[in-house]
Amino acid sequence: MKRYLAAAVWITTWPVSGAPAQAQSKPAEDSSFEVVSIKPADPGDRRTMIRSAPGGRFEANGVTLKLLMRVAYDVQDFQIVGLPSWANSDRFIVDAKAAEAKTANPTSENPSTMTDDERKTLDNRLHARLRGLLADRFNLKAHLETREMPIYALLVAKGGSKLKPANDAAGAPPRRNLIGGRGQLTGTGATLDMLIHLLSNATGRIVIDRTGLNGAYDFKLEWTPDPGEMGIAGPAPPGAPPGEKEASPAPDGPSLFTALQEQLGLKPEATKGPVQVAVADHVEKPSAN
């Protein structure tokens, strides 16, 4: 498995939940990293990268504690509270290996050959290992609580859904790709869970699915971001080759909400609802290696 986070693009290959992973003080023995190295990032290097590879290898460059917590608890920035200011400014290099990394078969954890349940299990194991890393090296103690907050309910717009069912090959594991950048999003076999996860980041609110659509879809969404609109992918990975620039959105295109309705037949509706937040009760700068 490889997952990349970067400043412009997030590529995800399976659905992730909109609710935080369960807080825990100590992960199971088979869900922890055996070796962990954490160092300050080079102040002159502004790249941000997160990658997980087969066999329990995890690498990150230029990441803040808040970003690591966001990945570990599967939440958005606005669902994390209680962190000190340095947790969103100090940047680190993280290199972690699980015990099985020594004998890992690169093809054994290839998402393209996995079922949806196998992908989810692999994702949950990464979350558990990262929570253990944060507890051990940042002395992070956190708990979950539910708060009433503004949210969006995603509905099927008047006229019906315009999503195209995915063209999955017979007998092959389904592809689940969602590639996003500023003002554009392309799904291949993407589920509504995957879409609403990124919409939550872009809107700064939890988006809940009330469409009743349970399939996988191929689609392309294009819009012109508002000046203050958050990136669809949030803190993301630099996957583009040096010198290659991301295409700019059309200056006179539709807003995100208009594009959702016109291009996908989906309508976000403002409402209020319970939102789980991860509260940091105690945290320290990482211990030396």
LOSEKOL-305161 format. One record per residue (C-alpha): x, y, z. Coordinates in steps of 0.1 Angstrom, whole numbers, plus 5000, padded with zeros to 4 digits. Layout:
! residues N
XYZ ...
//
This chain:
! residues 289
500050005000 501150354993 499350665004 500551014996 499551345012 500651664996 500052044993 498052014961 496751664957 495451374977 495251034961 493250784980 492650424970 489950314994 487150475014 487950625048 485350695075 484151045085 484350955123 487550955143 489250635150 488950515186 491350675211 493550425228 496450435253 498250125240 497849955206 497849575202 501349425199 500749345162 499549705156 502649895166 505950015150 509049835161 511550115152 510750485151 512950775142 511751135145 513851435136 513251805130 512651885093 514952105073 513452465077 514452535041 512452235027 508752325026 507651995011 505051785029 504951405022 503351105039 503750755026 502950415039 504350105022 503849735023 505049555054 504349835079 506850095067 505750455073 507650765061 506851135065 508651455057 507751815068 504751705088 503351875119 501951695149 498451815139 498751655105 499951325120 497051335145 494751405116 495851085098 496050875129 492450955140 491050995105 489651335111 489751685096 491651985111 488452135126 487851805145 491151845165 491152065195 493452135225 496852125208 499552395216 500652635188 503852445181 501852135171 500752325139 504052485132 506952265141 507752015113 509251675116 510751385096 509351045107 510650705097 508950405113 509050035106 506849755119 508349405127 507049255094 508849525073 511949305074 510349025054 507549215035 506449105001 505749424981 502849254963 501149114994 499649455004 498849594970 495449774972 494749694936 494549324944 492549364977 488949354985 487249665001 487349485035 491049405032 491849765023 489849895053 491649645076 495049775063 493950135068 492750075103 496049905112 497950205100 495750435121 496350215152 500150225147 500250595143 498150645174 500650435193 503550635178 501950965190 501350825225 504950685228 506950965212 504851275217 503351155250 499951235235 496951165257 493651225239 489951145242 486951175219 483851375226 480751465206 479751825200 476751985182 478252165152 477152295118 477352015091 476251955056 473851675046 474551555010 471251484991 470351374956 469451704938 466151754920 466351574887 468251284901 471851164904 474151214875 476850974888 477950704863 478250354878 481850234878 483050014850 484649734871 486249444853 484449114859 486348894884 488949164893 489149354926 487349684922 489549994917 488850274942 490650594932 489950954941 492351214928 491851574937 493451914933 492452274935 489152304916 489051954902 488251594914 488351274895 486850944908 487350594894 485250344912 484850594940 482250554967 480150834984 482250775015 485350874997 483751184982 482251315014 485551275032 487251525009 484151745008 484351775046 487851905043 486952155015 483952295033 485352295069 482352095080 481451735084 479451615054 477051325060 475651105032 471851115029 471751024992 470950654996 473450574969 475550274978 477450194946 480850284932 481050554905 483250714878 483051094877 484851424872 484051734891 485352084881 484752414899 486252754907 487252774944 486253074964 489253274977 488853145012 487952795003 490052515018 491852274994 489851964986 492651754997 493851965027 497551915036 498651715006 501651554989 503951684963 503551414937 504251624906 507651614890 509951924895 508852214873 505352074867 502652304879 499052224888 496552354862 494652664875 490852644877 488852844853 488253194868 484553204858 483552854866 480852734890 481252724928 481752384944 478152354955 476852454921 479252214904 478051924926 474451984916 475052054879 477751784873 476951514898 473351574907 474151614944 473151894967 474751985001 472252115026 473352315057 472152175090 473452085125 474351755139 476651565163 480351565154 483051365171 486151565179 489551445191 490651645222 494351655231 494551645269 498351635270 501251645245 504951705245 507551765219 508951435207 511551265227 515051235212 516050915193 
//
